[in-house]
Amino acid sequence: MTIARRKFNCVLIFVLLLTACRQQHLSSNDISLDISVDGLLVGQSQISVSVRDKNSNSIENPGAIALRGDMDHAGMAPVFAESSEAINGVFTVPFEWTMAGAWILEANLTLDSGERVTESIRYEVRSPAGDHEMPSMDHNEGDHRAPEGSGHNNANGESSAVYMQIDNSGASAVAIAAANSSAADQVEFHRSIVEDDIARMESVEILVIPAGESLELRPGGLHIMLRQLKTDLKPGASIGLQLELASGEMTQLSVPILHMLMDEELAPTVVGDLAFSKLWARPASAGVTGDNSYDESGSSK
């Protein structure tokens, strides 16, 4: 091997090592995510996430990407997808839009160091039949305004939803007639329904748990809607929820704020014949002006 050839090989190895070292020490502040979607119709789609450094260079082997798609109504079930294979710094991930309407797509990149980079974009998904976007599943526009004298301005706020499982070990059916929370001005029972790829929401007057049976409140089904939030609901905190039985008895629950219930770690809350488990509520922004904050029990500070 000639001297010139050996020098060239040494330089090449140095450049490769320098590039690998540079990528290995990249922090989350050095990285940007560029999301593109191939198709915004209900059904299968393909999402590409390009990972670049602050100089717009592609990053090889950037880590693993996780996608989460949420509709703008808290009662609907999210869609998840992930990939750990990137070509020239680009992840290509199959993704399914399950229904028409407004979606928030969040991409989370986990680096080898454990750091995370997050990017989110809002999309409008339409039905293949040509239908327009899903009608708003909230009530009329006026309901988005805070009640007069409430001291809150959350016209741009989001809604949240509470989920749980209720087991009735008694010999008689139990009915829950109403709910309220110090974290929201409006607390209602709702059911999400999907027909012909169009989602809609209907109010439910009362929740009934038959004797010896269970009732599940979950995304995409029955849920307790929290509207006109008084504070941001942040992961790691919790809110208070009061349930009023048809008998007049009141039940107080503490509901943790989670992105998604993964494991049920806490023991059920037992009140009479009812056992409440798998409690959680979705994070949401209240759009509140002013310093209105709540501690983790849901009580106003």
N, C-alpha and C positions, 0 to 999 in steps of 0.2 A: 504493500500500500504506500502510495506516495505521501510525502510530507504535506502537500496541499490537501490531499484527500483526508488525511488525519485531522488537519486543522478544521476542515469543513465539518467533519463529524463531531468534533469537540464543540464547535460553535452551535451546531444543530441541537446537540444534547443540552447545552447550556440554555438555549432558548426554550426548549421543551420543559426543562426543570423550572425555569423562571416563570413560564406560563402556568404550570401546575401549582407552583407556590403562590402565585398571585391569586389564582382562583380559590386555593385552599383557604386563604386568609381574607376572602371577601366577607364583609359584614352585610347585614340586612340594609344598611344605609347606602351601600354601593350598588344595590340591585333594583331593577324596575321590571314590572310584569306588563306585557302587552297582550290583551285578550282579543281574539277575533272569533266570530261565530259563523259557522256555515249553515245557515238556515234558521229562521225564526217562525217556523210553523210547528204546530203540535205534532209530536212524534220524535223519531230519532234524528239527532243532529250531531255535529262534530265541532268541538271547541279546541282552538289552538291557543296555547299560552307560550309566548316568547319571553325568555329570560335573558336580560342584558345587563351589562355593567353600566356605570355612569358615563362611559365613553361610547355607549351604544354597541359594544362588542358582544357577540353571542357568548354565552357561558356554557361550556361543555359539562355534562354530568352535574347539573345544579342541585340535585336532591330529589324530592318527591313532591308532586302537586296534588292537592285535594280540592275538588270543586263542590260547592254547595249552592243549589238554586232554591230560592224562597219566593213564593208569591207575596204580593204586598198585603195579603190578608193573613193574619196570624193563625187562623184555624186550618189552613191547608198544610198538607204534608210536604216537607222539603225533599229535594232530589239530590243524591250524592254520587260522585264519581271521582276516581283517582288514577294516578299513573306515576310510575317511577322511571319511565324510559323517555329520554329526550334525545332528539336528533338535531345536531347543530344548535342546541339550546332551545329547541321548540318541543313542547309536549303536545301531542294530539290525542284528545280524550273523547270517546263516544259519550254522548249525553242525551237524555230524553226529556223533552218538554212535555209534561203530562197533561197540560190543559192550556187553553187560551187565557191571556190576561197579562197583567204587569208582573214582571219577575225582577228580582235582584240576584245577580250571579256573583258569587264571591270565590276568588281563587286564593288559596293559601299554599305558599311554597315553604317547605321545611328544609333548611340547609343541613349539611352534614354536621355543622356545629350545634344544631338544635335551634338556631334562630329561625324566626318565621317572617315572611314577607307576604303582605295581604293587599289585594286589589279587588274592588267591587264595581260593577256596572249594572245599570238598570236597563231592561229590555222590555219590549212589547211583543208578546207571542200571539200569533193568530191561528185560527182553525184552518185546516187544509180546504174546508168547504167554502172558505172565503168569508166566514163570519168575522165581525169586528171583535175587538178585544172584549174580554170578560166585563160585563157590567159591574160597577162598584158594588161590593158586597156589604159595605157599610150602608147606613141609612142616608137620608137626603143631606145635601151639602150643608144645610144649616146646623145639622147635628155635630159638625166638626168644630163649631165655635164653643168656647167655654161658656158655661152659664153665667149670666150677669151677676156680678158681685162675688164670683168664685175666687177672684184674684189670680186666675191662671189665663195664660194666652198660649194655647196649644193648637192653633189652627193648622199648623204644619206637623203636628205630632202623629206618631204611629199608634196602632192598637197592639194589644198583646192578648194572649190567651192562656188559660190555666187548664192543665190536664191532670188526670188522676185515675185511680181505680177505686171503686167503692164496693165493698163486700158486705152483704147483709146476712148475718148469721141467725137472725130472728125468725119467728114463725109467721110474721105479718110483713106485708110490703111497707116500705118507708118512702115518703115523698119529700123532696127538697123543693121548697116553694120559692126561695129567693136567695140572692147572694149579694154581699157588698164588701168593699175593701177601701181602706184609707188611702190606697195608692191610685184610685181611679174614681172619677165622678159617675161613670156608668158601668154597671156590671150586669151582664145578661147571659142567659143560656142560649146557645146557638147550635145549629147543626149544619155542616157543610155538605153539599150535594153536588155531584158531577153528572151531567146529562149531556150526551153528544159533544163531549170535550168542552163543555161550557160549565164553569163552576158558579154556583150560587149559594146563598146562605139564607136559612130561614130561622126565625125565632122559635124557641121552645118554651112553653109556659111553665113547665114543671118537670123535674127529674124524678123518675120512679125507679126504685131498686126492689124488685120482687123478693119475696121471702126465700132465703137460701141461695140467692143468685148474686151476680156481680154486674156492675155497670162500668163501662170503660169510657173515659173521656180522653180522646186522642186527636192528633192532627189529622185532618181530613174527615172527621166525624163529629160527634158531640164534643163541645168544649164550653168553657166559661169565658166569655169575651170581656176584656178590660178595655174600655174606651174613655176618651178624655183623661188621659193619664196626668197625674199631678207631679210626677217625677220620672226621670229616666230609670228604666229597669235594667240594672247592670248585672252581668254574670258574677256570681259569688255572693250577691246580696239575697235578701228574701223579703217577701211581703206578707202581710196578714190578710186572711180571707175568712169572712164570717158567713156561714151557711144557716139559713132559717128553715127548719123543718115545717111541714104542714101542721104538725102538732103544736107549733109555737116554740119548740126548743131551739136554742141557738148553739152552734158549734163553731169554735174558733180554730183555724188551721194556720200553720206557718208554711209558706210555699217558697222554695228556693228558685232563683232565677238561673236558668241553664240554657245553653244553646240546643242541647238535645239530651234526653234522659238515656244514659248508657246502662247503668246498673242501679238497682234499687238497694241502697246501702242502709237507709234508715228504717227503723222498726215502724210498722203502721201506727197511725194515730187511731185509737179505738174510743168511740163514743157510743155507749149503749150497745146496740146490736150492729152498729156500723163500724167498719174498719177502713180507713183512708190510707192508701199507699200509692207509690209511684207519682208523688206530687212534684210538679214543676211548672214554671211559667216561662214564656219566651222573653228574651231581652227586647227592649223597644225604647225608642226615643220619644220623650213627651213633647218636645218642641216648646218647652216652658221658658218664659222669660222671668228672670229673678232667681233668687236663691231659695228654691223650694226643695229641700232634700229630706230623705227618709232614712232611718236607720234600718238594720237588717230585719227587724221585727215588723217593719211596715208602719211604724209609728212616726208621726211628724216630729222633726227636731225643733 
